[in-house]
Amino acid sequence: MDRKEMKRQYKETPRPAGVYRIRNTRTGKASVGASVNVQAMLNRQRAQLRTGAHPNRALQQDWNADGADAFTFEVLDTLTPRDEPGFDLDAELRLLEELWLEKLALPEAARY
């Protein structure tokens, strides 16, 4: 397979949308979020934390204090986009994120 064909296949491959969690294993605090490309979002979050540029200051401060080994990055759930009229991926992701927040029952003090 030539490079052009591989690139085309990569672009056409759907990315998994879903809900993720970043958790500090030392404090129990966590951040839950949703993204249309969950793996790319986790990579972005890691990169921002490593470079000290994460927009969530509390999360960044804990990362700086506790180190990378204190954190886990996990995909909690994925969502397969449907090819049906009226399907709203963003709305479905928001709903899935809310369901996970309820399921995890994180008190406000344990959230980033």
SENU-426982 format. One record per residue: residue number from 1; residue in one letter; x, y, z of N, C-alpha, C in turn. Coordinates in steps of 0.02 Angstrom, whole numbers. Layout:
<rec><pos>NUM</pos><code>A</code><n_px>X</n_px><n_py>Y</n_py><n_pz>Z</n_pz><ca_px>X</ca_px><ca_py>Y</ca_py><ca_pz>Z</ca_pz><c_px>X</c_px><c_py>Y</c_py><c_pz>Z</c_pz></rec>
...
END
This chain:
<rec><pos>1</pos><code>M</code><n_px>43</n_px><n_py>-59</n_py><n_pz>0</n_pz><ca_px>0</ca_px><ca_py>0</ca_py><ca_pz>0</ca_pz><c_px>45</c_px><c_py>62</c_py><c_pz>0</c_pz></rec>
<rec><pos>2</pos><code>D</code><n_px>30</n_px><n_py>108</n_py><n_pz>-43</n_pz><ca_px>72</ca_px><ca_py>168</ca_py><ca_pz>-46</ca_pz><c_px>52</c_px><c_py>219</c_py><c_pz>8</c_pz></rec>
<rec><pos>3</pos><code>R</code><n_px>95</n_px><n_py>267</n_py><n_pz>16</n_pz><ca_px>86</ca_px><ca_py>317</ca_py><ca_pz>70</ca_pz><c_px>21</c_px><c_py>356</c_py><c_pz>62</c_pz></rec>
<rec><pos>4</pos><code>K</code><n_px>4</n_px><n_py>374</n_py><n_pz>2</n_pz><ca_px>-56</ca_px><ca_py>412</ca_py><ca_pz>-12</ca_pz><c_px>-119</c_px><c_py>373</c_py><c_pz>9</c_pz></rec>
<rec><pos>5</pos><code>E</code><n_px>-120</n_px><n_py>309</n_py><n_pz>-7</n_pz><ca_px>-176</ca_px><ca_py>266</ca_py><ca_pz>10</ca_pz><c_px>-181</c_px><c_py>257</c_py><c_pz>86</c_pz></rec>
<rec><pos>6</pos><code>M</code><n_px>-125</n_px><n_py>249</n_py><n_pz>119</n_pz><ca_px>-125</ca_px><ca_py>242</ca_py><ca_pz>192</ca_pz><c_px>-152</c_px><c_py>306</c_py><c_pz>225</c_pz></rec>
<rec><pos>7</pos><code>K</code><n_px>-132</n_px><n_py>363</n_py><n_pz>199</n_pz><ca_px>-155</ca_px><ca_py>427</ca_py><ca_pz>226</ca_pz><c_px>-230</c_px><c_py>434</c_py><c_pz>216</c_pz></rec>
<rec><pos>8</pos><code>R</code><n_px>-255</n_px><n_py>414</n_py><n_pz>158</n_pz><ca_px>-327</ca_px><ca_py>418</ca_py><ca_pz>144</ca_pz><c_px>-366</c_px><c_py>373</c_py><c_pz>192</c_pz></rec>
<rec><pos>9</pos><code>Q</code><n_px>-341</n_px><n_py>313</n_py><n_pz>202</n_pz><ca_px>-375</ca_px><ca_py>266</ca_py><ca_pz>248</ca_pz><c_px>-376</c_px><c_py>294</c_py><c_pz>319</c_pz></rec>
<rec><pos>10</pos><code>Y</code><n_px>-320</n_px><n_py>323</n_py><n_pz>340</n_pz><ca_px>-317</ca_px><ca_py>351</ca_py><ca_pz>407</ca_pz><c_px>-369</c_px><c_py>406</c_py><c_pz>416</c_pz></rec>
<rec><pos>11</pos><code>K</code><n_px>-374</n_px><n_py>450</n_py><n_pz>366</n_pz><ca_px>-422</ca_px><ca_py>505</ca_py><ca_pz>370</ca_pz><c_px>-494</c_px><c_py>481</c_py><c_pz>370</c_pz></rec>
<rec><pos>12</pos><code>E</code><n_px>-507</n_px><n_py>425</n_py><n_pz>337</n_pz><ca_px>-575</ca_px><ca_py>399</ca_py><ca_pz>332</ca_pz><c_px>-595</c_px><c_py>356</c_py><c_pz>392</c_pz></rec>
<rec><pos>13</pos><code>T</code><n_px>-546</n_px><n_py>335</n_py><n_pz>431</n_pz><ca_px>-561</ca_px><ca_py>293</ca_py><ca_pz>489</ca_pz><c_px>-592</c_px><c_py>336</c_py><c_pz>544</c_pz></rec>
<rec><pos>14</pos><code>P</code><n_px>-652</n_px><n_py>317</n_py><n_pz>565</n_pz><ca_px>-685</ca_px><ca_py>358</ca_py><ca_pz>618</ca_pz><c_px>-647</c_px><c_py>353</c_py><c_pz>684</c_pz></rec>
<rec><pos>15</pos><code>R</code><n_px>-641</n_px><n_py>408</n_py><n_pz>718</n_pz><ca_px>-608</ca_px><ca_py>411</ca_py><ca_pz>783</ca_pz><c_px>-660</c_px><c_py>397</c_py><c_pz>837</c_pz></rec>
<rec><pos>16</pos><code>P</code><n_px>-640</n_px><n_py>361</n_py><n_pz>889</n_pz><ca_px>-688</ca_px><ca_py>346</ca_py><ca_pz>942</ca_pz><c_px>-704</c_px><c_py>407</c_py><c_pz>985</c_pz></rec>
<rec><pos>17</pos><code>A</code><n_px>-767</n_px><n_py>425</n_py><n_pz>987</n_pz><ca_px>-790</ca_px><ca_py>478</ca_py><ca_pz>1031</ca_pz><c_px>-803</c_px><c_py>445</c_py><c_pz>1099</c_pz></rec>
<rec><pos>18</pos><code>G</code><n_px>-797</n_px><n_py>484</n_py><n_pz>1152</n_pz><ca_px>-811</ca_px><ca_py>454</ca_py><ca_pz>1217</ca_pz><c_px>-798</c_px><c_py>499</c_py><c_pz>1276</c_pz></rec>
<rec><pos>19</pos><code>V</code><n_px>-801</n_px><n_py>467</n_py><n_pz>1334</n_pz><ca_px>-791</ca_px><ca_py>500</ca_py><ca_pz>1398</ca_pz><c_px>-727</c_px><c_py>474</c_py><c_pz>1429</c_pz></rec>
<rec><pos>20</pos><code>Y</code><n_px>-688</n_px><n_py>520</n_py><n_pz>1458</n_pz><ca_px>-624</ca_px><ca_py>502</ca_py><ca_pz>1487</ca_pz><c_px>-619</c_px><c_py>529</c_py><c_pz>1558</c_pz></rec>
<rec><pos>21</pos><code>R</code><n_px>-570</n_px><n_py>502</n_py><n_pz>1595</n_pz><ca_px>-557</ca_px><ca_py>526</ca_py><ca_pz>1663</ca_pz><c_px>-482</c_px><c_py>532</c_py><c_pz>1673</c_pz></rec>
<rec><pos>22</pos><code>I</code><n_px>-462</n_px><n_py>587</n_py><n_pz>1704</n_pz><ca_px>-394</ca_px><ca_py>597</ca_py><ca_pz>1727</ca_pz><c_px>-398</c_px><c_py>596</c_py><c_pz>1803</c_pz></rec>
<rec><pos>23</pos><code>R</code><n_px>-363</n_px><n_py>549</n_py><n_pz>1835</n_pz><ca_px>-371</ca_px><ca_py>541</ca_py><ca_pz>1907</ca_pz><c_px>-304</c_px><c_py>543</c_py><c_pz>1942</c_pz></rec>
<rec><pos>24</pos><code>N</code><n_px>-302</n_px><n_py>581</n_py><n_pz>1996</n_pz><ca_px>-243</ca_px><ca_py>583</ca_py><ca_pz>2040</ca_pz><c_px>-252</c_px><c_py>526</c_py><c_pz>2090</c_pz></rec>
<rec><pos>25</pos><code>T</code><n_px>-209</n_px><n_py>476</n_py><n_pz>2086</n_pz><ca_px>-216</ca_px><ca_py>417</ca_py><ca_pz>2129</ca_pz><c_px>-196</c_px><c_py>432</c_py><c_pz>2201</c_pz></rec>
<rec><pos>26</pos><code>R</code><n_px>-161</n_px><n_py>485</n_py><n_pz>2213</n_pz><ca_px>-141</ca_px><ca_py>503</ca_py><ca_pz>2281</ca_pz><c_px>-197</c_px><c_py>540</c_py><c_pz>2319</c_pz></rec>
<rec><pos>27</pos><code>T</code><n_px>-231</n_px><n_py>585</n_py><n_pz>2283</n_pz><ca_px>-283</ca_px><ca_py>625</ca_py><ca_pz>2316</ca_pz><c_px>-354</c_px><c_py>601</c_py><c_pz>2302</c_pz></rec>
<rec><pos>28</pos><code>G</code><n_px>-362</n_px><n_py>562</n_py><n_pz>2249</n_pz><ca_px>-429</ca_px><ca_py>540</ca_py><ca_pz>2229</ca_pz><c_px>-466</c_px><c_py>590</c_py><c_pz>2187</c_pz></rec>
<rec><pos>29</pos><code>K</code><n_px>-438</n_px><n_py>649</n_py><n_pz>2177</n_pz><ca_px>-471</ca_px><ca_py>700</ca_py><ca_pz>2135</ca_pz><c_px>-469</c_px><c_py>678</c_py><c_pz>2062</c_pz></rec>
<rec><pos>30</pos><code>A</code><n_px>-520</n_px><n_py>699</n_py><n_pz>2026</n_pz><ca_px>-525</ca_px><ca_py>678</ca_py><ca_pz>1956</ca_pz><c_px>-557</c_px><c_py>731</c_py><c_pz>1913</c_pz></rec>
<rec><pos>31</pos><code>S</code><n_px>-542</n_px><n_py>727</n_py><n_pz>1849</n_pz><ca_px>-573</ca_px><ca_py>769</ca_py><ca_pz>1798</ca_pz><c_px>-605</c_px><c_py>722</c_py><c_pz>1748</c_pz></rec>
<rec><pos>32</pos><code>V</code><n_px>-668</n_px><n_py>733</n_py><n_pz>1733</n_pz><ca_px>-705</ca_px><ca_py>692</ca_py><ca_pz>1685</ca_pz><c_px>-723</c_px><c_py>738</c_py><c_pz>1627</c_pz></rec>
<rec><pos>33</pos><code>G</code><n_px>-715</n_px><n_py>714</n_py><n_pz>1566</n_pz><ca_px>-732</ca_px><ca_py>753</ca_py><ca_pz>1508</ca_pz><c_px>-754</c_px><c_py>709</c_py><c_pz>1450</c_pz></rec>
<rec><pos>34</pos><code>A</code><n_px>-777</n_px><n_py>740</n_py><n_pz>1397</n_pz><ca_px>-799</ca_px><ca_py>704</ca_py><ca_pz>1338</ca_pz><c_px>-767</c_px><c_py>736</c_py><c_pz>1277</c_pz></rec>
<rec><pos>35</pos><code>S</code><n_px>-757</n_px><n_py>695</n_py><n_pz>1225</n_pz><ca_px>-726</ca_px><ca_py>721</ca_py><ca_pz>1164</ca_pz><c_px>-748</c_px><c_py>679</c_py><c_pz>1105</c_pz></rec>
<rec><pos>36</pos><code>V</code><n_px>-750</n_px><n_py>711</n_py><n_pz>1047</n_pz><ca_px>-766</ca_px><ca_py>675</ca_py><ca_pz>985</ca_pz><c_px>-708</c_px><c_py>630</c_py><c_pz>963</c_pz></rec>
<rec><pos>37</pos><code>N</code><n_px>-649</n_px><n_py>642</n_py><n_pz>990</n_pz><ca_px>-591</ca_px><ca_py>599</ca_py><ca_pz>978</ca_pz><c_px>-556</c_px><c_py>589</c_py><c_pz>1046</c_pz></rec>
<rec><pos>38</pos><code>V</code><n_px>-579</n_px><n_py>540</n_py><n_pz>1083</n_pz><ca_px>-559</ca_px><ca_py>531</ca_py><ca_pz>1152</ca_pz><c_px>-484</c_px><c_py>517</c_py><c_pz>1160</c_pz></rec>
<rec><pos>39</pos><code>Q</code><n_px>-455</n_px><n_py>478</n_py><n_pz>1117</n_pz><ca_px>-383</ca_px><ca_py>463</ca_py><ca_pz>1123</ca_pz><c_px>-341</c_px><c_py>526</c_py><c_pz>1110</c_pz></rec>
<rec><pos>40</pos><code>A</code><n_px>-360</n_px><n_py>564</n_py><n_pz>1060</n_pz><ca_px>-324</ca_px><ca_py>626</ca_py><ca_pz>1045</ca_pz><c_px>-330</c_px><c_py>675</c_py><c_pz>1103</c_pz></rec>
<rec><pos>41</pos><code>M</code><n_px>-389</n_px><n_py>677</n_py><n_pz>1135</n_pz><ca_px>-398</ca_px><ca_py>722</ca_py><ca_pz>1192</ca_pz><c_px>-354</c_px><c_py>701</c_py><c_pz>1250</c_pz></rec>
<rec><pos>42</pos><code>L</code><n_px>-349</n_px><n_py>636</n_py><n_pz>1264</n_pz><ca_px>-305</ca_px><ca_py>614</ca_py><ca_pz>1318</ca_pz><c_px>-232</c_px><c_py>630</c_py><c_pz>1303</c_pz></rec>
<rec><pos>43</pos><code>N</code><n_px>-212</n_px><n_py>621</n_py><n_pz>1241</n_pz><ca_px>-143</ca_px><ca_py>639</ca_py><ca_pz>1222</ca_pz><c_px>-132</c_px><c_py>714</c_py><c_pz>1232</c_pz></rec>
<rec><pos>44</pos><code>R</code><n_px>-181</n_px><n_py>754</n_py><n_pz>1214</n_pz><ca_px>-175</ca_px><ca_py>827</ca_py><ca_pz>1221</ca_pz><c_px>-170</c_px><c_py>846</c_py><c_pz>1295</c_pz></rec>
<rec><pos>45</pos><code>Q</code><n_px>-212</n_px><n_py>815</n_py><n_pz>1337</n_pz><ca_px>-210</ca_px><ca_py>829</ca_py><ca_pz>1409</ca_pz><c_px>-141</c_px><c_py>812</c_py><c_pz>1438</c_pz></rec>
<rec><pos>46</pos><code>R</code><n_px>-115</n_px><n_py>754</n_py><n_pz>1420</n_pz><ca_px>-48</ca_px><ca_py>734</ca_py><ca_pz>1443</ca_pz><c_px>5</c_px><c_py>784</c_py><c_pz>1422</c_pz></rec>
<rec><pos>47</pos><code>A</code><n_px>2</n_px><n_py>804</n_py><n_pz>1359</n_pz><ca_px>52</ca_px><ca_py>851</ca_py><ca_pz>1332</ca_pz><c_px>48</c_px><c_py>918</c_py><c_pz>1368</c_pz></rec>
<rec><pos>48</pos><code>Q</code><n_px>-12</n_px><n_py>942</n_py><n_pz>1379</n_pz><ca_px>-20</ca_px><ca_py>1006</ca_py><ca_pz>1414</ca_pz><c_px>7</c_px><c_py>1002</c_py><c_pz>1486</c_pz></rec>
<rec><pos>49</pos><code>L</code><n_px>-6</n_px><n_py>946</n_py><n_pz>1519</n_pz><ca_px>19</ca_px><ca_py>938</ca_py><ca_pz>1588</ca_pz><c_px>95</c_px><c_py>934</c_py><c_pz>1588</c_pz></rec>
<rec><pos>50</pos><code>R</code><n_px>124</n_px><n_py>895</n_py><n_pz>1542</n_pz><ca_px>197</ca_px><ca_py>888</ca_py><ca_pz>1540</ca_pz><c_px>232</c_px><c_py>954</c_py><c_pz>1527</c_pz></rec>
<rec><pos>51</pos><code>T</code><n_px>200</n_px><n_py>997</n_py><n_pz>1486</n_pz><ca_px>232</ca_px><ca_py>1060</ca_py><ca_pz>1469</ca_pz><c_px>213</c_px><c_py>1117</c_py><c_pz>1517</c_pz></rec>
<rec><pos>52</pos><code>G</code><n_px>170</n_px><n_py>1102</n_py><n_pz>1565</n_pz><ca_px>150</ca_px><ca_py>1153</ca_py><ca_pz>1613</ca_pz><c_px>100</c_px><c_py>1202</c_py><c_pz>1585</c_pz></rec>
<rec><pos>53</pos><code>A</code><n_px>64</n_px><n_py>1183</n_py><n_pz>1532</n_pz><ca_px>18</ca_px><ca_py>1229</ca_py><ca_pz>1499</ca_pz><c_px>-55</c_px><c_py>1209</c_py><c_pz>1504</c_pz></rec>
<rec><pos>54</pos><code>H</code><n_px>-72</n_px><n_py>1167</n_py><n_pz>1552</n_pz><ca_px>-142</ca_px><ca_py>1144</ca_py><ca_pz>1558</ca_pz><c_px>-185</c_px><c_py>1202</c_py><c_pz>1582</c_pz></rec>
<rec><pos>55</pos><code>P</code><n_px>-244</n_px><n_py>1212</n_py><n_pz>1551</n_pz><ca_px>-287</ca_px><ca_py>1268</ca_py><ca_pz>1571</ca_pz><c_px>-319</c_px><c_py>1260</c_py><c_pz>1640</c_pz></rec>
<rec><pos>56</pos><code>N</code><n_px>-323</n_px><n_py>1199</n_py><n_pz>1666</n_pz><ca_px>-350</ca_px><ca_py>1188</ca_py><ca_pz>1733</ca_pz><c_px>-293</c_px><c_py>1196</c_py><c_pz>1783</c_pz></rec>
<rec><pos>57</pos><code>R</code><n_px>-290</n_px><n_py>1253</n_py><n_pz>1816</n_pz><ca_px>-234</ca_px><ca_py>1269</ca_py><ca_pz>1860</ca_pz><c_px>-227</c_px><c_py>1220</c_py><c_pz>1919</c_pz></rec>
<rec><pos>58</pos><code>A</code><n_px>-283</n_px><n_py>1199</n_py><n_pz>1948</n_pz><ca_px>-280</ca_px><ca_py>1153</ca_py><ca_pz>2005</ca_pz><c_px>-251</c_px><c_py>1086</c_py><c_pz>1983</c_pz></rec>
<rec><pos>59</pos><code>L</code><n_px>-272</n_px><n_py>1062</n_py><n_pz>1926</n_pz><ca_px>-245</ca_px><ca_py>999</ca_py><ca_pz>1899</ca_pz><c_px>-171</c_px><c_py>1006</c_py><c_pz>1885</c_pz></rec>
<rec><pos>60</pos><code>Q</code><n_px>-151</n_px><n_py>1061</n_py><n_pz>1854</n_pz><ca_px>-81</ca_px><ca_py>1073</ca_py><ca_pz>1838</ca_pz><c_px>-39</c_px><c_py>1077</c_py><c_pz>1901</c_pz></rec>
<rec><pos>61</pos><code>Q</code><n_px>-64</n_px><n_py>1110</n_py><n_pz>1953</n_pz><ca_px>-27</ca_px><ca_py>1116</ca_py><ca_pz>2016</ca_pz><c_px>-16</c_px><c_py>1047</c_py><c_pz>2048</c_pz></rec>
<rec><pos>62</pos><code>D</code><n_px>-69</n_px><n_py>1006</n_py><n_pz>2048</n_pz><ca_px>-62</ca_px><ca_py>939</ca_py><ca_pz>2076</ca_pz><c_px>-14</c_px><c_py>897</c_py><c_pz>2035</c_pz></rec>
<rec><pos>63</pos><code>W</code><n_px>-16</n_px><n_py>904</n_py><n_pz>1969</n_pz><ca_px>31</ca_px><ca_py>868</ca_py><ca_pz>1925</ca_pz><c_px>102</c_px><c_py>888</c_py><c_pz>1942</c_pz></rec>
<rec><pos>64</pos><code>N</code><n_px>113</n_px><n_py>953</n_py><n_pz>1950</n_pz><ca_px>180</ca_px><ca_py>977</ca_py><ca_pz>1966</ca_pz><c_px>203</c_px><c_py>952</c_py><c_pz>2035</c_pz></rec>
<rec><pos>65</pos><code>A</code><n_px>158</n_px><n_py>950</n_py><n_pz>2083</n_pz><ca_px>175</ca_px><ca_py>930</ca_py><ca_pz>2151</ca_pz><c_px>182</c_px><c_py>854</c_py><c_pz>2158</c_pz></rec>
<rec><pos>66</pos><code>D</code><n_px>137</n_px><n_py>815</n_py><n_pz>2128</n_pz><ca_px>136</ca_px><ca_py>743</ca_py><ca_pz>2138</ca_pz><c_px>173</c_px><c_py>703</c_py><c_pz>2084</c_pz></rec>
<rec><pos>67</pos><code>G</code><n_px>183</n_px><n_py>733</n_py><n_pz>2026</n_pz><ca_px>218</ca_px><ca_py>699</ca_py><ca_pz>1972</ca_pz><c_px>172</c_px><c_py>657</c_py><c_pz>1928</c_pz></rec>
<rec><pos>68</pos><code>A</code><n_px>197</n_px><n_py>640</n_py><n_pz>1870</n_pz><ca_px>159</ca_px><ca_py>603</ca_py><ca_pz>1820</ca_pz><c_px>137</c_px><c_py>534</c_py><c_pz>1845</c_pz></rec>
<rec><pos>69</pos><code>D</code><n_px>177</n_px><n_py>503</n_py><n_pz>1888</n_pz><ca_px>161</ca_px><ca_py>435</ca_py><ca_pz>1912</ca_pz><c_px>99</c_px><c_py>434</c_py><c_pz>1955</c_pz></rec>
<rec><pos>70</pos><code>A</code><n_px>77</n_px><n_py>490</n_py><n_pz>1980</n_pz><ca_px>18</ca_px><ca_py>493</ca_py><ca_pz>2024</ca_pz><c_px>-47</c_px><c_py>497</c_py><c_pz>1984</c_pz></rec>
<rec><pos>71</pos><code>F</code><n_px>-43</n_px><n_py>500</n_py><n_pz>1918</n_pz><ca_px>-102</ca_px><ca_py>510</ca_py><ca_pz>1877</ca_pz><c_px>-117</c_px><c_py>452</c_py><c_pz>1830</c_pz></rec>
<rec><pos>72</pos><code>T</code><n_px>-181</n_px><n_py>438</n_py><n_pz>1822</n_pz><ca_px>-203</ca_px><ca_py>389</ca_py><ca_pz>1773</ca_pz><c_px>-247</c_px><c_py>424</c_py><c_pz>1722</c_pz></rec>
<rec><pos>73</pos><code>F</code><n_px>-244</n_px><n_py>402</n_py><n_pz>1661</n_pz><ca_px>-284</ca_px><ca_py>428</ca_py><ca_pz>1606</ca_pz><c_px>-322</c_px><c_py>369</c_py><c_pz>1578</c_pz></rec>
<rec><pos>74</pos><code>E</code><n_px>-389</n_px><n_py>373</n_py><n_pz>1578</n_pz><ca_px>-427</ca_px><ca_py>315</ca_py><ca_pz>1555</ca_pz><c_px>-488</c_px><c_py>336</c_py><c_pz>1515</c_pz></rec>
<rec><pos>75</pos><code>V</code><n_px>-506</n_px><n_py>293</n_py><n_pz>1468</n_pz><ca_px>-567</ca_px><ca_py>301</ca_py><ca_pz>1430</ca_pz><c_px>-621</c_px><c_py>263</c_py><c_pz>1469</c_pz></rec>
<rec><pos>76</pos><code>L</code><n_px>-673</n_px><n_py>298</n_py><n_pz>1489</n_pz><ca_px>-726</ca_px><ca_py>268</ca_py><ca_pz>1528</ca_pz><c_px>-779</c_px><c_py>235</c_py><c_pz>1484</c_pz></rec>
<rec><pos>77</pos><code>D</code><n_px>-792</n_px><n_py>266</n_py><n_pz>1427</n_pz><ca_px>-845</ca_px><ca_py>241</ca_py><ca_pz>1383</ca_pz><c_px>-834</c_px><c_py>271</c_py><c_pz>1313</c_pz></rec>
<rec><pos>78</pos><code>T</code><n_px>-857</n_px><n_py>235</n_py><n_pz>1263</n_pz><ca_px>-853</ca_px><ca_py>261</ca_py><ca_pz>1195</ca_pz><c_px>-923</c_px><c_py>263</c_py><c_pz>1165</c_pz></rec>
<rec><pos>79</pos><code>L</code><n_px>-930</n_px><n_py>303</n_py><n_pz>1114</n_pz><ca_px>-993</ca_px><ca_py>313</ca_py><ca_pz>1080</ca_pz><c_px>-982</c_px><c_py>307</c_py><c_pz>1006</c_pz></rec>
<rec><pos>80</pos><code>T</code><n_px>-1021</n_px><n_py>265</n_py><n_pz>974</n_pz><ca_px>-1015</ca_px><ca_py>257</ca_py><ca_pz>902</ca_pz><c_px>-1065</c_px><c_py>303</c_py><c_pz>867</c_pz></rec>
<rec><pos>81</pos><code>P</code><n_px>-1041</n_px><n_py>349</n_py><n_pz>827</n_pz><ca_px>-1087</ca_px><ca_py>394</ca_py><ca_pz>791</ca_pz><c_px>-1133</c_px><c_py>353</c_py><c_pz>745</c_pz></rec>
<rec><pos>82</pos><code>R</code><n_px>-1195</n_px><n_py>373</n_py><n_pz>742</n_pz><ca_px>-1244</ca_px><ca_py>338</ca_py><ca_pz>700</ca_pz><c_px>-1259</c_px><c_py>381</c_py><c_pz>638</c_pz></rec>
<rec><pos>83</pos><code>D</code><n_px>-1270</n_px><n_py>347</n_py><n_pz>583</n_pz><ca_px>-1289</ca_px><ca_py>382</ca_py><ca_pz>521</ca_pz><c_px>-1364</c_px><c_py>385</c_py><c_pz>515</c_pz></rec>
<rec><pos>84</pos><code>E</code><n_px>-1394</n_px><n_py>424</n_py><n_pz>560</n_pz><ca_px>-1466</ca_px><ca_py>433</ca_py><ca_pz>556</ca_pz><c_px>-1481</c_px><c_py>507</c_py><c_pz>561</c_pz></rec>
<rec><pos>85</pos><code>P</code><n_px>-1534</n_px><n_py>528</n_py><n_pz>528</n_pz><ca_px>-1552</ca_px><ca_py>599</ca_py><ca_pz>529</ca_pz><c_px>-1565</c_px><c_py>622</c_py><c_pz>601</c_pz></rec>
<rec><pos>86</pos><code>G</code><n_px>-1540</n_px><n_py>681</n_py><n_pz>616</n_pz><ca_px>-1551</ca_px><ca_py>710</ca_py><ca_pz>682</ca_pz><c_px>-1505</c_px><c_py>687</c_py><c_pz>736</c_pz></rec>
<rec><pos>87</pos><code>F</code><n_px>-1459</n_px><n_py>640</n_py><n_pz>721</n_pz><ca_px>-1413</ca_px><ca_py>617</ca_py><ca_pz>772</ca_pz><c_px>-1364</c_px><c_py>674</c_py><c_pz>789</c_pz></rec>
<rec><pos>88</pos><code>D</code><n_px>-1360</n_px><n_py>692</n_py><n_pz>852</n_pz><ca_px>-1317</ca_px><ca_py>747</ca_py><ca_pz>875</ca_pz><c_px>-1262</c_px><c_py>718</c_py><c_pz>919</c_pz></rec>
<rec><pos>89</pos><code>L</code><n_px>-1203</n_px><n_py>708</n_py><n_pz>892</n_pz><ca_px>-1148</ca_px><ca_py>678</ca_py><ca_pz>929</ca_pz><c_px>-1130</c_px><c_py>718</c_py><c_pz>991</c_pz></rec>
<rec><pos>90</pos><code>D</code><n_px>-1128</n_px><n_py>784</n_py><n_pz>985</n_pz><ca_px>-1110</ca_px><ca_py>825</ca_py><ca_pz>1042</ca_pz><c_px>-1160</c_px><c_py>818</c_py><c_pz>1099</c_pz></rec>
<rec><pos>91</pos><code>A</code><n_px>-1224</n_px><n_py>817</n_py><n_pz>1082</n_pz><ca_px>-1276</ca_px><ca_py>808</ca_py><ca_pz>1134</ca_pz><c_px>-1271</c_px><c_py>740</c_py><c_pz>1166</c_pz></rec>
<rec><pos>92</pos><code>E</code><n_px>-1258</n_px><n_py>688</n_py><n_pz>1127</n_pz><ca_px>-1251</ca_px><ca_py>621</ca_py><ca_pz>1154</ca_pz><c_px>-1190</c_px><c_py>616</c_py><c_pz>1200</c_pz></rec>
<rec><pos>93</pos><code>L</code><n_px>-1136</n_px><n_py>650</n_py><n_pz>1181</n_pz><ca_px>-1076</ca_px><ca_py>650</ca_py><ca_pz>1223</ca_pz><c_px>-1089</c_px><c_py>686</c_py><c_pz>1289</c_pz></rec>
<rec><pos>94</pos><code>R</code><n_px>-1125</n_px><n_py>742</n_py><n_pz>1287</n_pz><ca_px>-1141</ca_px><ca_py>778</ca_py><ca_pz>1349</ca_pz><c_px>-1183</c_px><c_py>734</c_py><c_pz>1395</c_pz></rec>
<rec><pos>95</pos><code>L</code><n_px>-1231</n_px><n_py>699</n_py><n_pz>1367</n_pz><ca_px>-1273</ca_px><ca_py>654</ca_py><ca_pz>1406</ca_pz><c_px>-1231</c_px><c_py>597</c_py><c_pz>1436</c_pz></rec>
<rec><pos>96</pos><code>L</code><n_px>-1188</n_px><n_py>568</n_py><n_pz>1396</n_pz><ca_px>-1145</ca_px><ca_py>514</ca_py><ca_pz>1421</ca_pz><c_px>-1098</c_px><c_py>538</c_py><c_pz>1476</c_pz></rec>
<rec><pos>97</pos><code>E</code><n_px>-1072</n_px><n_py>598</n_py><n_pz>1469</n_pz><ca_px>-1029</ca_px><ca_py>627</ca_py><ca_pz>1520</ca_pz><c_px>-1069</c_px><c_py>637</c_py><c_pz>1586</c_pz></rec>
<rec><pos>98</pos><code>E</code><n_px>-1129</n_px><n_py>663</n_py><n_pz>1580</n_pz><ca_px>-1171</ca_px><ca_py>672</ca_py><ca_pz>1640</ca_pz><c_px>-1186</c_px><c_py>606</c_py><c_pz>1674</c_pz></rec>
<rec><pos>99</pos><code>L</code><n_px>-1199</n_px><n_py>554</n_py><n_pz>1634</n_pz><ca_px>-1212</ca_px><ca_py>488</ca_py><ca_pz>1663</ca_pz><c_px>-1151</c_px><c_py>462</c_py><c_pz>1701</c_pz></rec>
<rec><pos>100</pos><code>W</code><n_px>-1092</n_px><n_py>474</n_py><n_pz>1674</n_pz><ca_px>-1031</ca_px><ca_py>452</ca_py><ca_pz>1708</ca_pz><c_px>-1019</c_px><c_py>492</c_py><c_pz>1771</c_pz></rec>
<rec><pos>101</pos><code>L</code><n_px>-1033</n_px><n_py>556</n_py><n_pz>1769</n_pz><ca_px>-1025</ca_px><ca_py>596</ca_py><ca_pz>1830</ca_pz><c_px>-1072</c_px><c_py>572</c_py><c_pz>1885</c_pz></rec>
<rec><pos>102</pos><code>E</code><n_px>-1133</n_px><n_py>554</n_py><n_pz>1867</n_pz><ca_px>-1179</ca_px><ca_py>526</ca_py><ca_pz>1916</ca_pz><c_px>-1155</c_px><c_py>458</c_py><c_pz>1941</c_pz></rec>
<rec><pos>103</pos><code>K</code><n_px>-1131</n_px><n_py>417</n_py><n_pz>1895</n_pz><ca_px>-1109</ca_px><ca_py>349</ca_py><ca_pz>1913</ca_pz><c_px>-1048</c_px><c_py>352</c_py><c_pz>1960</c_pz></rec>
<rec><pos>104</pos><code>L</code><n_px>-1001</n_px><n_py>397</n_py><n_pz>1946</n_pz><ca_px>-941</ca_px><ca_py>403</ca_py><ca_pz>1987</ca_pz><c_px>-956</c_px><c_py>438</c_py><c_pz>2053</c_pz></rec>
<rec><pos>105</pos><code>A</code><n_px>-1008</n_px><n_py>478</n_py><n_pz>2054</n_pz><ca_px>-1030</ca_px><ca_py>514</ca_py><ca_pz>2114</ca_pz><c_px>-972</c_px><c_py>550</c_py><c_pz>2148</c_pz></rec>
<rec><pos>106</pos><code>L</code><n_px>-935</n_px><n_py>588</n_py><n_pz>2108</n_pz><ca_px>-879</ca_px><ca_py>627</ca_py><ca_pz>2135</ca_pz><c_px>-905</c_px><c_py>688</c_py><c_pz>2172</c_pz></rec>
<rec><pos>107</pos><code>P</code><n_px>-889</n_px><n_py>695</n_py><n_pz>2236</n_pz><ca_px>-909</ca_px><ca_py>756</ca_py><ca_pz>2270</ca_pz><c_px>-872</c_px><c_py>815</c_py><c_pz>2239</c_pz></rec>
<rec><pos>108</pos><code>E</code><n_px>-901</n_px><n_py>874</n_py><n_pz>2245</n_pz><ca_px>-871</ca_px><ca_py>934</ca_py><ca_pz>2215</ca_pz><c_px>-798</c_px><c_py>943</c_py><c_pz>2236</c_pz></rec>
<rec><pos>109</pos><code>A</code><n_px>-782</n_px><n_py>927</n_py><n_pz>2297</n_pz><ca_px>-715</ca_px><ca_py>935</ca_py><ca_pz>2322</ca_pz><c_px>-665</c_px><c_py>886</c_py><c_pz>2290</c_pz></rec>
<rec><pos>110</pos><code>A</code><n_px>-691</n_px><n_py>834</n_py><n_pz>2257</n_pz><ca_px>-647</ca_px><ca_py>784</ca_py><ca_pz>2226</ca_pz><c_px>-642</c_px><c_py>794</c_py><c_pz>2151</c_pz></rec>
<rec><pos>111</pos><code>R</code><n_px>-666</n_px><n_py>851</n_py><n_pz>2127</n_pz><ca_px>-664</ca_px><ca_py>865</ca_py><ca_pz>2054</ca_pz><c_px>-613</c_px><c_py>920</c_py><c_pz>2039</c_pz></rec>
<rec><pos>112</pos><code>Y</code><n_px>-583</n_px><n_py>913</n_py><n_pz>1981</n_pz><ca_px>-540</ca_px><ca_py>967</ca_py><ca_pz>1956</ca_pz><c_px>-583</c_px><c_py>1012</c_py><c_pz>1914</c_pz></rec>
END
